[in-house]
Amino acid sequence: MADNEKIKVSIDGITVEVAPGTTILNAARQIGGEIVPPAMCYYSKLQGSGGKCRTCLVKVSKGSEKDPRPMPKLVASCRTTVMDGMEVQNITSNEVLEARKGVVEMLLINHPLDCPICDQAGECHLQDLGFEHGAAATRYEFERRTFERIDIGDKIQLHMTRCILCYRCVFVADQITDKRVHGILGRGDAAEISTYIEKAIDNNFSGNVIDVCPVGALTDKTFRFKNRVWFTKPVDAHRDCPDCSGKVTLWYKGEEVLRVTARKDEYGEVEDFICNTCRFDKKHTTDWVIEGPRKVVHTSVISANHYETLKPLPVVKENPKLQEANKHQFERSVRL
């Protein structure tokens, strides 16, 4: 097969041509829309990720043109490469939807239902999965496992009770830093994310473990309980940073920058990892060049602010117009 030759794969009846070696999940992402399987552990920027959460299970009803036999079991789309003529079923298969429902139930066995106080609410992929595929009640009768909250560094708090062991934070520490000090300790139901011998995570890119965590297990201590994300207004900005790309999203409430995060794509994956200086130390508008409002999909709760129609006001410390707007927003949040 020539280097530039494409192979055809059909997903839920839609055919797409992709390069050899492409996984089913990434082939579906080239099509886009509802047929893209969900993914809690796969992260395209991290080598070795995927194959752990099983939320991306699909049914291969036809293996290839050469061997049309279906695969006997559901497969993880993030780990299975396509073959020419392959036919895949995702949302068109009741078997897949039922299996996904079971996977979500398993992920929620130990996960606490503390969405009303969790800082990840509104940005949580597990919350979306629970809404789309979750059961009304759990069949689990045993006591849920719980852990004490611990600080793994002066800016990061780990709430292991919420963790689903997706390994993303371990991979990001392995691949963008040279001294990873945290990982998976224990096995089975005793497995947990922790630091080795009580060491703190203190490298300059440690904050990225917050961005890659799909749930609320790793949170930004400088932002905890300050606000709900749907009451904030995300704005793209950049600065000339010697350590990283300097391209970030600023999250405003009035004229105050509540937090700084890396920019994420439509699948919640970071476009460029950023350093801790940009994330934690640069929280003033004067530190940044503002590019404009961050585009957010209309299905996100964050889009409720309709901030794309907003022309950002000049940030002045004593700005009556901004103060009045902030007062109105606060009153609205109190009523809700």
GUKE-16423 format. One record per residue (C-alpha): residue in one letter; chain; x, y, z. Coordinates in nm, 3 decimals. Example, Ala and Ser with C-alpha at 12.3 -4.5 7.8 and 13.67 -1.06 7.14 Angstrom:
2
@type=A; mol=A; xx=1.230; yy=-0.450; zz=0.780 $
@type=S; mol=A; xx=1.367; yy=-0.106; zz=0.714 $
***
This chain:
336
@type=M; mol=A; xx=0.000; yy=0.000; zz=0.000 $
@type=A; mol=A; xx=0.137; yy=0.342; zz=-0.099 $
@type=D; mol=A; xx=0.218; yy=0.595; zz=0.171 $
@type=N; mol=A; xx=-0.055; yy=0.834; zz=0.055 $
@type=E; mol=A; xx=-0.316; yy=0.562; zz=-0.009 $
@type=K; mol=A; xx=-0.632; yy=0.581; zz=0.202 $
@type=I; mol=A; xx=-0.854; yy=0.303; zz=0.329 $
@type=K; mol=A; xx=-1.231; yy=0.315; zz=0.359 $
@type=V; mol=A; xx=-1.421; yy=0.247; zz=0.679 $
@type=S; mol=A; xx=-1.794; yy=0.281; zz=0.745 $
@type=I; mol=A; xx=-1.914; yy=0.398; zz=1.087 $
@type=D; mol=A; xx=-2.289; yy=0.394; zz=1.150 $
@type=G; mol=A; xx=-2.341; yy=0.389; zz=0.773 $
@type=I; mol=A; xx=-2.116; yy=0.690; zz=0.704 $
@type=T; mol=A; xx=-1.805; yy=0.614; zz=0.498 $
@type=V; mol=A; xx=-1.478; yy=0.797; zz=0.551 $
@type=E; mol=A; xx=-1.132; yy=0.756; zz=0.402 $
@type=V; mol=A; xx=-0.847; yy=0.754; zz=0.653 $
@type=A; mol=A; xx=-0.476; yy=0.680; zz=0.662 $
@type=P; mol=A; xx=-0.362; yy=0.325; zz=0.748 $
@type=G; mol=A; xx=-0.306; yy=0.281; zz=1.121 $
@type=T; mol=A; xx=-0.587; yy=0.518; zz=1.220 $
@type=T; mol=A; xx=-0.795; yy=0.399; zz=1.513 $
@type=I; mol=A; xx=-1.173; yy=0.365; zz=1.488 $
@type=L; mol=A; xx=-1.214; yy=0.650; zz=1.738 $
@type=N; mol=A; xx=-1.002; yy=0.893; zz=1.536 $
@type=A; mol=A; xx=-1.177; yy=0.783; zz=1.215 $
@type=A; mol=A; xx=-1.510; yy=0.868; zz=1.383 $
@type=R; mol=A; xx=-1.369; yy=1.204; zz=1.492 $
@type=Q; mol=A; xx=-1.295; yy=1.284; zz=1.129 $
@type=I; mol=A; xx=-1.666; yy=1.240; zz=1.062 $
@type=G; mol=A; xx=-1.770; yy=1.422; zz=1.380 $
@type=G; mol=A; xx=-2.110; yy=1.462; zz=1.538 $
@type=E; mol=A; xx=-2.301; yy=1.212; zz=1.749 $
@type=I; mol=A; xx=-2.134; yy=0.902; zz=1.607 $
@type=V; mol=A; xx=-1.804; yy=0.984; zz=1.782 $
@type=P; mol=A; xx=-1.767; yy=0.739; zz=2.075 $
@type=P; mol=A; xx=-1.708; yy=0.898; zz=2.416 $
@type=A; mol=A; xx=-1.359; yy=0.867; zz=2.565 $
@type=M; mol=A; xx=-1.264; yy=0.918; zz=2.929 $
@type=C; mol=A; xx=-0.906; yy=0.787; zz=2.925 $
@type=Y; mol=A; xx=-0.787; yy=0.834; zz=2.564 $
@type=Y; mol=A; xx=-0.597; yy=1.157; zz=2.498 $
@type=S; mol=A; xx=-0.454; yy=1.216; zz=2.152 $
@type=K; mol=A; xx=-0.162; yy=1.426; zz=2.286 $
@type=L; mol=A; xx=-0.045; yy=1.150; zz=2.525 $
@type=Q; mol=A; xx=0.132; yy=0.838; zz=2.401 $
@type=G; mol=A; xx=0.003; yy=0.513; zz=2.547 $
@type=S; mol=A; xx=-0.329; yy=0.652; zz=2.662 $
@type=G; mol=A; xx=-0.655; yy=0.469; zz=2.601 $
@type=G; mol=A; xx=-0.793; yy=0.121; zz=2.660 $
@type=K; mol=A; xx=-0.870; yy=0.165; zz=3.029 $
@type=C; mol=A; xx=-1.216; yy=0.317; zz=3.075 $
@type=R; mol=A; xx=-1.399; yy=0.113; zz=2.804 $
@type=T; mol=A; xx=-1.653; yy=0.388; zz=2.736 $
@type=C; mol=A; xx=-1.554; yy=0.393; zz=2.367 $
@type=L; mol=A; xx=-1.666; yy=0.033; zz=2.299 $
@type=V; mol=A; xx=-1.804; yy=-0.025; zz=1.947 $
@type=K; mol=A; xx=-1.924; yy=-0.322; zz=1.744 $
@type=V; mol=A; xx=-1.730; yy=-0.427; zz=1.433 $
@type=S; mol=A; xx=-1.995; yy=-0.592; zz=1.218 $
@type=K; mol=A; xx=-1.755; yy=-0.646; zz=0.925 $
@type=G; mol=A; xx=-1.383; yy=-0.692; zz=0.972 $
@type=S; mol=A; xx=-1.261; yy=-0.595; zz=0.624 $
@type=E; mol=A; xx=-1.308; yy=-0.666; zz=0.255 $
@type=K; mol=A; xx=-1.057; yy=-0.952; zz=0.274 $
@type=D; mol=A; xx=-1.209; yy=-1.102; zz=0.590 $
@type=P; mol=A; xx=-1.571; yy=-0.987; zz=0.632 $
@type=R; mol=A; xx=-1.630; yy=-1.185; zz=0.949 $
@type=P; mol=A; xx=-1.748; yy=-0.966; zz=1.239 $
@type=M; mol=A; xx=-1.535; yy=-0.938; zz=1.550 $
@type=P; mol=A; xx=-1.677; yy=-1.169; zz=1.819 $
@type=K; mol=A; xx=-1.680; yy=-0.908; zz=2.096 $
@type=L; mol=A; xx=-1.716; yy=-0.534; zz=2.134 $
@type=V; mol=A; xx=-1.381; yy=-0.359; zz=2.096 $
@type=A; mol=A; xx=-1.228; yy=-0.042; zz=2.237 $
@type=S; mol=A; xx=-1.234; yy=0.203; zz=1.946 $
@type=C; mol=A; xx=-0.937; yy=0.400; zz=2.081 $
@type=R; mol=A; xx=-0.713; yy=0.091; zz=2.057 $
@type=T; mol=A; xx=-0.847; yy=-0.081; zz=1.743 $
@type=T; mol=A; xx=-0.708; yy=0.024; zz=1.405 $
@type=V; mol=A; xx=-0.928; yy=0.030; zz=1.098 $
@type=M; mol=A; xx=-0.900; yy=-0.204; zz=0.800 $
@type=D; mol=A; xx=-1.011; yy=-0.145; zz=0.444 $
@type=G; mol=A; xx=-1.383; yy=-0.214; zz=0.412 $
@type=M; mol=A; xx=-1.444; yy=-0.234; zz=0.786 $
@type=E; mol=A; xx=-1.798; yy=-0.160; zz=0.906 $
@type=V; mol=A; xx=-1.851; yy=-0.030; zz=1.259 $
@type=Q; mol=A; xx=-2.164; yy=0.028; zz=1.463 $
@type=N; mol=A; xx=-2.173; yy=0.278; zz=1.747 $
@type=I; mol=A; xx=-2.502; yy=0.452; zz=1.827 $
@type=T; mol=A; xx=-2.685; yy=0.228; zz=1.578 $
@type=S; mol=A; xx=-2.613; yy=-0.081; zz=1.792 $
@type=N; mol=A; xx=-2.832; yy=-0.155; zz=2.094 $
@type=E; mol=A; xx=-2.560; yy=-0.391; zz=2.217 $
@type=V; mol=A; xx=-2.309; yy=-0.103; zz=2.228 $
@type=L; mol=A; xx=-2.551; yy=0.132; zz=2.404 $
@type=E; mol=A; xx=-2.634; yy=-0.133; zz=2.665 $
@type=A; mol=A; xx=-2.265; yy=-0.206; zz=2.724 $
@type=R; mol=A; xx=-2.190; yy=0.165; zz=2.757 $
@type=K; mol=A; xx=-2.467; yy=0.195; zz=3.012 $
@type=G; mol=A; xx=-2.301; yy=-0.080; zz=3.213 $
@type=V; mol=A; xx=-1.959; yy=0.086; zz=3.187 $
@type=V; mol=A; xx=-2.101; yy=0.416; zz=3.315 $
@type=E; mol=A; xx=-2.267; yy=0.232; zz=3.603 $
@type=M; mol=A; xx=-1.931; yy=0.079; zz=3.693 $
@type=L; mol=A; xx=-1.752; yy=0.416; zz=3.675 $
@type=L; mol=A; xx=-2.012; yy=0.559; zz=3.912 $
@type=I; mol=A; xx=-1.987; yy=0.274; zz=4.165 $
@type=N; mol=A; xx=-1.742; yy=0.466; zz=4.383 $
@type=H; mol=A; xx=-1.781; yy=0.812; zz=4.233 $
@type=P; mol=A; xx=-1.958; yy=1.048; zz=4.477 $
@type=L; mol=A; xx=-2.268; yy=1.236; zz=4.365 $
@type=D; mol=A; xx=-2.128; yy=1.572; zz=4.472 $
@type=C; mol=A; xx=-2.173; yy=1.757; zz=4.142 $
@type=P; mol=A; xx=-2.340; yy=2.055; zz=4.318 $
@type=I; mol=A; xx=-2.017; yy=2.133; zz=4.505 $
@type=C; mol=A; xx=-1.760; yy=1.995; zz=4.258 $
@type=D; mol=A; xx=-1.545; yy=2.250; zz=4.073 $
@type=Q; mol=A; xx=-1.547; yy=2.029; zz=3.764 $
@type=A; mol=A; xx=-1.927; yy=2.056; zz=3.727 $
@type=G; mol=A; xx=-2.013; yy=2.197; zz=3.385 $
@type=E; mol=A; xx=-1.687; yy=2.066; zz=3.238 $
@type=C; mol=A; xx=-1.708; yy=1.705; zz=3.355 $
@type=H; mol=A; xx=-1.717; yy=1.431; zz=3.089 $
@type=L; mol=A; xx=-1.846; yy=1.179; zz=3.342 $
@type=Q; mol=A; xx=-2.137; yy=1.411; zz=3.416 $
@type=D; mol=A; xx=-2.222; yy=1.414; zz=3.045 $
@type=L; mol=A; xx=-2.190; yy=1.035; zz=3.022 $
@type=G; mol=A; xx=-2.410; yy=0.989; zz=3.327 $
@type=F; mol=A; xx=-2.677; yy=1.206; zz=3.168 $
@type=E; mol=A; xx=-2.660; yy=1.033; zz=2.829 $
@type=H; mol=A; xx=-2.606; yy=0.669; zz=2.930 $
@type=G; mol=A; xx=-2.649; yy=0.645; zz=3.305 $
@type=A; mol=A; xx=-2.904; yy=0.428; zz=3.484 $
@type=A; mol=A; xx=-3.162; yy=0.573; zz=3.721 $
@type=A; mol=A; xx=-3.023; yy=0.373; zz=4.014 $
@type=T; mol=A; xx=-2.719; yy=0.161; zz=4.096 $
@type=R; mol=A; xx=-2.724; yy=-0.210; zz=4.175 $
@type=Y; mol=A; xx=-2.416; yy=-0.177; zz=4.393 $
@type=E; mol=A; xx=-2.497; yy=-0.261; zz=4.755 $
@type=F; mol=A; xx=-2.157; yy=-0.228; zz=4.923 $
@type=E; mol=A; xx=-2.003; yy=0.072; zz=5.090 $
@type=R; mol=A; xx=-1.826; yy=0.308; zz=4.852 $
@type=R; mol=A; xx=-1.454; yy=0.356; zz=4.896 $
@type=T; mol=A; xx=-1.348; yy=0.697; zz=5.022 $
@type=F; mol=A; xx=-1.020; yy=0.882; zz=5.059 $
@type=E; mol=A; xx=-0.911; yy=1.192; zz=5.245 $
@type=R; mol=A; xx=-0.834; yy=1.495; zz=5.032 $
@type=I; mol=A; xx=-0.460; yy=1.556; zz=5.004 $
@type=D; mol=A; xx=-0.247; yy=1.837; zz=4.863 $
@type=I; mol=A; xx=0.004; yy=1.724; zz=4.603 $
@type=G; mol=A; xx=0.179; yy=2.056; zz=4.575 $
@type=D; mol=A; xx=0.087; yy=2.405; zz=4.688 $
@type=K; mol=A; xx=-0.155; yy=2.463; zz=4.400 $
@type=I; mol=A; xx=-0.313; yy=2.120; zz=4.339 $
@type=Q; mol=A; xx=-0.556; yy=1.922; zz=4.552 $
@type=L; mol=A; xx=-0.627; yy=1.554; zz=4.491 $
@type=H; mol=A; xx=-0.969; yy=1.416; zz=4.583 $
@type=M; mol=A; xx=-0.908; yy=1.048; zz=4.511 $
@type=T; mol=A; xx=-1.270; yy=0.958; zz=4.590 $
@type=R; mol=A; xx=-1.369; yy=1.110; zz=4.254 $
@type=C; mol=A; xx=-1.088; yy=0.949; zz=4.052 $
@type=I; mol=A; xx=-1.175; yy=0.695; zz=3.779 $
@type=L; mol=A; xx=-0.811; yy=0.585; zz=3.724 $
@type=C; mol=A; xx=-0.787; yy=0.706; zz=3.365 $
@type=Y; mol=A; xx=-0.406; yy=0.747; zz=3.405 $
@type=R; mol=A; xx=-0.406; yy=1.078; zz=3.212 $
@type=C; mol=A; xx=-0.230; yy=1.271; zz=3.489 $
@type=V; mol=A; xx=0.037; yy=1.001; zz=3.511 $
@type=F; mol=A; xx=0.101; yy=1.008; zz=3.136 $
@type=V; mol=A; xx=0.120; yy=1.387; zz=3.123 $
@type=A; mol=A; xx=0.372; yy=1.392; zz=3.408 $
@type=D; mol=A; xx=0.574; yy=1.121; zz=3.235 $
@type=Q; mol=A; xx=0.583; yy=1.288; zz=2.898 $
@type=I; mol=A; xx=0.616; yy=1.662; zz=2.961 $
@type=T; mol=A; xx=0.827; yy=1.662; zz=3.279 $
@type=D; mol=A; xx=1.153; yy=1.490; zz=3.371 $
@type=K; mol=A; xx=1.078; yy=1.404; zz=3.733 $
@type=R; mol=A; xx=0.741; yy=1.240; zz=3.781 $
@type=V; mol=A; xx=0.676; yy=1.173; zz=4.150 $
@type=H; mol=A; xx=0.319; yy=1.047; zz=4.141 $
@type=G; mol=A; xx=0.154; yy=0.738; zz=3.997 $
@type=I; mol=A; xx=-0.080; yy=0.447; zz=4.065 $
@type=L; mol=A; xx=-0.023; yy=0.284; zz=4.402 $
@type=G; mol=A; xx=-0.192; yy=-0.041; zz=4.505 $
@type=R; mol=A; xx=-0.394; yy=-0.283; zz=4.293 $
@type=G; mol=A; xx=-0.758; yy=-0.365; zz=4.228 $
@type=D; mol=A; xx=-1.005; yy=-0.175; zz=4.444 $
@type=A; mol=A; xx=-0.713; yy=-0.045; zz=4.652 $
@type=A; mol=A; xx=-0.549; yy=0.131; zz=4.356 $
@type=E; mol=A; xx=-0.510; yy=0.505; zz=4.391 $
@type=I; mol=A; xx=-0.325; yy=0.803; zz=4.249 $
@type=S; mol=A; xx=-0.069; yy=0.931; zz=4.499 $
@type=T; mol=A; xx=0.279; yy=1.074; zz=4.533 $
@type=Y; mol=A; xx=0.573; yy=0.856; zz=4.621 $
@type=I; mol=A; xx=0.681; yy=0.885; zz=4.987 $
@type=E; mol=A; xx=0.473; yy=1.200; zz=5.042 $
@type=K; mol=A; xx=0.662; yy=1.402; zz=4.782 $
@type=A; mol=A; xx=0.500; yy=1.715; zz=4.642 $
@type=I; mol=A; xx=0.459; yy=1.778; zz=4.271 $
@type=D; mol=A; xx=0.659; yy=2.095; zz=4.216 $
@type=N; mol=A; xx=0.778; yy=2.104; zz=3.854 $
@type=N; mol=A; xx=0.687; yy=2.397; zz=3.630 $
@type=F; mol=A; xx=0.433; yy=2.200; zz=3.424 $
@type=S; mol=A; xx=0.256; yy=2.021; zz=3.709 $
@type=G; mol=A; xx=-0.064; yy=2.224; zz=3.665 $
@type=N; mol=A; xx=-0.141; yy=2.038; zz=3.342 $
@type=V; mol=A; xx=-0.258; yy=1.736; zz=3.542 $
@type=I; mol=A; xx=-0.558; yy=1.953; zz=3.636 $
@type=D; mol=A; xx=-0.650; yy=2.014; zz=3.272 $
@type=V; mol=A; xx=-0.625; yy=1.651; zz=3.163 $
@type=C; mol=A; xx=-0.831; yy=1.511; zz=3.452 $
@type=P; mol=A; xx=-1.177; yy=1.432; zz=3.308 $
@type=V; mol=A; xx=-1.350; yy=1.448; zz=3.647 $
@type=G; mol=A; xx=-1.303; yy=1.656; zz=3.963 $
@type=A; mol=A; xx=-1.026; yy=1.446; zz=4.119 $
@type=L; mol=A; xx=-0.748; yy=1.699; zz=4.052 $
@type=T; mol=A; xx=-0.850; yy=2.058; zz=4.112 $
@type=D; mol=A; xx=-0.689; yy=2.402; zz=4.117 $
@type=K; mol=A; xx=-0.662; yy=2.515; zz=4.478 $
@type=T; mol=A; xx=-0.652; yy=2.881; zz=4.368 $
@type=F; mol=A; xx=-0.996; yy=2.840; zz=4.205 $
@type=R; mol=A; xx=-1.171; yy=2.595; zz=4.438 $
@type=F; mol=A; xx=-1.522; yy=2.707; zz=4.537 $
@type=K; mol=A; xx=-1.473; yy=3.055; zz=4.390 $
@type=N; mol=A; xx=-1.742; yy=3.026; zz=4.125 $
@type=R; mol=A; xx=-1.933; yy=2.798; zz=3.891 $
@type=V; mol=A; xx=-1.794; yy=2.787; zz=3.539 $
@type=W; mol=A; xx=-2.128; yy=2.884; zz=3.381 $
@type=F; mol=A; xx=-2.117; yy=3.218; zz=3.563 $
@type=T; mol=A; xx=-1.774; yy=3.298; zz=3.419 $
@type=K; mol=A; xx=-1.677; yy=3.425; zz=3.075 $
@type=P; mol=A; xx=-1.383; yy=3.250; zz=2.903 $
@type=V; mol=A; xx=-1.161; yy=3.467; zz=2.686 $
@type=D; mol=A; xx=-0.865; yy=3.359; zz=2.471 $
@type=A; mol=A; xx=-0.539; yy=3.540; zz=2.541 $
@type=H; mol=A; xx=-0.165; yy=3.500; zz=2.493 $
@type=R; mol=A; xx=0.166; yy=3.632; zz=2.622 $
@type=D; mol=A; xx=0.531; yy=3.600; zz=2.531 $
@type=C; mol=A; xx=0.633; yy=3.316; zz=2.764 $
@type=P; mol=A; xx=0.987; yy=3.170; zz=2.760 $
@type=D; mol=A; xx=0.870; yy=2.831; zz=2.892 $
@type=C; mol=A; xx=0.553; yy=2.747; zz=2.696 $
@type=S; mol=A; xx=0.336; yy=2.863; zz=2.406 $
@type=G; mol=A; xx=0.170; yy=3.126; zz=2.627 $
@type=K; mol=A; xx=-0.170; yy=3.058; zz=2.465 $
@type=V; mol=A; xx=-0.438; yy=3.028; zz=2.734 $
@type=T; mol=A; xx=-0.801; yy=3.082; zz=2.825 $
@type=L; mol=A; xx=-0.876; yy=3.343; zz=3.092 $
@type=W; mol=A; xx=-1.194; yy=3.287; zz=3.295 $
@type=Y; mol=A; xx=-1.345; yy=3.622; zz=3.395 $
@type=K; mol=A; xx=-1.603; yy=3.721; zz=3.654 $
@type=G; mol=A; xx=-1.652; yy=4.093; zz=3.598 $
@type=E; mol=A; xx=-1.301; yy=4.233; zz=3.564 $
@type=E; mol=A; xx=-1.138; yy=3.965; zz=3.782 $
@type=V; mol=A; xx=-0.951; yy=3.670; zz=3.631 $
@type=L; mol=A; xx=-1.061; yy=3.374; zz=3.844 $
@type=R; mol=A; xx=-0.842; yy=3.115; zz=3.676 $
@type=V; mol=A; xx=-0.618; yy=3.049; zz=3.377 $
@type=T; mol=A; xx=-0.633; yy=2.721; zz=3.182 $
@type=A; mol=A; xx=-0.481; yy=2.575; zz=2.869 $
@type=R; mol=A; xx=-0.697; yy=2.589; zz=2.559 $
@type=K; mol=A; xx=-0.892; yy=2.273; zz=2.480 $
@type=D; mol=A; xx=-1.034; yy=2.136; zz=2.157 $
@type=E; mol=A; xx=-1.387; yy=2.008; zz=2.097 $
@type=Y; mol=A; xx=-1.301; yy=1.676; zz=2.263 $
@type=G; mol=A; xx=-1.172; yy=1.843; zz=2.580 $
@type=E; mol=A; xx=-0.807; yy=1.780; zz=2.497 $
@type=V; mol=A; xx=-0.540; yy=2.044; zz=2.560 $
@type=E; mol=A; xx=-0.403; yy=2.206; zz=2.244 $
@type=D; mol=A; xx=-0.074; yy=2.318; zz=2.403 $
@type=F; mol=A; xx=0.040; yy=2.242; zz=2.757 $
@type=I; mol=A; xx=0.117; yy=2.556; zz=2.956 $
@type=C; mol=A; xx=0.360; yy=2.630; zz=3.240 $
@type=N; mol=A; xx=0.268; yy=2.704; zz=3.601 $
@type=T; mol=A; xx=0.381; yy=3.066; zz=3.569 $
@type=C; mol=A; xx=0.109; yy=3.134; zz=3.310 $
@type=R; mol=A; xx=-0.149; yy=2.927; zz=3.499 $
@type=F; mol=A; xx=-0.104; yy=3.048; zz=3.858 $
@type=D; mol=A; xx=0.100; yy=3.370; zz=3.857 $
@type=K; mol=A; xx=-0.045; yy=3.572; zz=3.568 $
@type=K; mol=A; xx=-0.402; yy=3.656; zz=3.673 $
@type=H; mol=A; xx=-0.421; yy=4.019; zz=3.567 $
@type=T; mol=A; xx=-0.551; yy=4.141; zz=3.232 $
@type=T; mol=A; xx=-0.240; yy=4.358; zz=3.195 $
@type=D; mol=A; xx=-0.031; yy=4.037; zz=3.180 $
@type=W; mol=A; xx=-0.203; yy=3.924; zz=2.859 $
@type=V; mol=A; xx=-0.289; yy=4.020; zz=2.504 $
@type=I; mol=A; xx=-0.664; yy=3.959; zz=2.474 $
@type=E; mol=A; xx=-0.771; yy=3.782; zz=2.153 $
@type=G; mol=A; xx=-1.147; yy=3.766; zz=2.209 $
@type=P; mol=A; xx=-1.424; yy=3.550; zz=2.358 $
@type=R; mol=A; xx=-1.362; yy=3.175; zz=2.364 $
@type=K; mol=A; xx=-1.592; yy=2.982; zz=2.131 $
@type=V; mol=A; xx=-1.792; yy=2.723; zz=2.327 $
@type=V; mol=A; xx=-2.033; yy=2.468; zz=2.180 $
@type=H; mol=A; xx=-2.398; yy=2.562; zz=2.225 $
@type=T; mol=A; xx=-2.469; yy=2.242; zz=2.418 $
@type=S; mol=A; xx=-2.235; yy=2.344; zz=2.701 $
@type=V; mol=A; xx=-2.381; yy=2.507; zz=3.011 $
@type=I; mol=A; xx=-2.110; yy=2.773; zz=2.977 $
@type=S; mol=A; xx=-2.281; yy=2.900; zz=2.661 $
@type=A; mol=A; xx=-2.576; yy=3.017; zz=2.873 $
@type=N; mol=A; xx=-2.399; yy=3.351; zz=2.915 $
@type=H; mol=A; xx=-2.411; yy=3.421; zz=2.537 $
@type=Y; mol=A; xx=-2.078; yy=3.592; zz=2.584 $
@type=E; mol=A; xx=-1.991; yy=3.572; zz=2.211 $
@type=T; mol=A; xx=-2.215; yy=3.873; zz=2.155 $
@type=L; mol=A; xx=-2.037; yy=4.065; zz=2.431 $
@type=K; mol=A; xx=-1.783; yy=4.332; zz=2.341 $
@type=P; mol=A; xx=-1.537; yy=4.319; zz=2.631 $
@type=L; mol=A; xx=-1.525; yy=4.645; zz=2.822 $
@type=P; mol=A; xx=-1.188; yy=4.804; zz=2.897 $
@type=V; mol=A; xx=-1.067; yy=4.672; zz=3.229 $
@type=V; mol=A; xx=-1.029; yy=4.969; zz=3.463 $
@type=K; mol=A; xx=-1.009; yy=4.922; zz=3.837 $
@type=E; mol=A; xx=-1.275; yy=5.187; zz=3.905 $
@type=N; mol=A; xx=-1.521; yy=5.122; zz=3.623 $
@type=P; mol=A; xx=-1.882; yy=5.193; zz=3.728 $
@type=K; mol=A; xx=-2.026; yy=5.017; zz=3.424 $
@type=L; mol=A; xx=-1.833; yy=4.699; zz=3.499 $
@type=Q; mol=A; xx=-1.921; yy=4.715; zz=3.866 $
@type=E; mol=A; xx=-2.290; yy=4.744; zz=3.783 $
@type=A; mol=A; xx=-2.270; yy=4.449; zz=3.542 $
@type=N; mol=A; xx=-2.094; yy=4.242; zz=3.806 $
@type=K; mol=A; xx=-2.358; yy=4.336; zz=4.066 $
@type=H; mol=A; xx=-2.636; yy=4.229; zz=3.827 $
@type=Q; mol=A; xx=-2.460; yy=3.896; zz=3.760 $
@type=F; mol=A; xx=-2.414; yy=3.834; zz=4.133 $
@type=E; mol=A; xx=-2.783; yy=3.898; zz=4.203 $
@type=R; mol=A; xx=-2.875; yy=3.659; zz=3.926 $
@type=S; mol=A; xx=-2.654; yy=3.385; zz=4.069 $
@type=V; mol=A; xx=-2.799; yy=3.434; zz=4.417 $
@type=R; mol=A; xx=-3.154; yy=3.393; zz=4.287 $
@type=L; mol=A; xx=-3.058; yy=3.074; zz=4.107 $
***
